[in-house]
Amino acid sequence: MLRLGFPVIGVTDVPRAVAFWTAALDLVASEEMASETWRTLTYADGSGRALAVMYSESPVEPHPRLHLDLFVDTAEEQEAEVRRLIGLGAKTVDWDLYPADPDFVVLADPDGNVFCVVDLSHAPSGGGSPAS
């Protein structure tokens, strides 16, 4: 039976990406299939795989067709998480596709891959996040 696995993020610096995403999402770097070009990240509680990072020489897409949405429950939590993620190495993105009253904030990981922090109490914004 075919099953969906987990998202894989292409990066140019695997150790830096592992450090960022494990801290950002409270994940643990697994030794399963680990190599210089691949790391699987699992949930800290041991409940399974969550994400993987893979070495890639492909350039970052400014408007990717696929990205991660990270959820929070309130505007205050969104603000705090955005600050925390920036402290971990994320960068703010001058996103040119924000709707008038967005429920999401677009950030980029240290490799430049964009992702969104979505306030579920405000969702959905009229325009959706980048993949919309």
Buried (B, 14 or more C-beta within 10 A) or exposed (E): EEEEEEEEBBBBEBEBBBBBBBBBBEBBBBEEEEEEEBBBBBBEEEEEBBBBBBBBEEEBBEEEEEBBBBBBEEEEBBBEBBEEBEEBBBEEBEBEEBBEEBBBBBBBBBBBBBBBBBBBEBBBBEBBBBEE
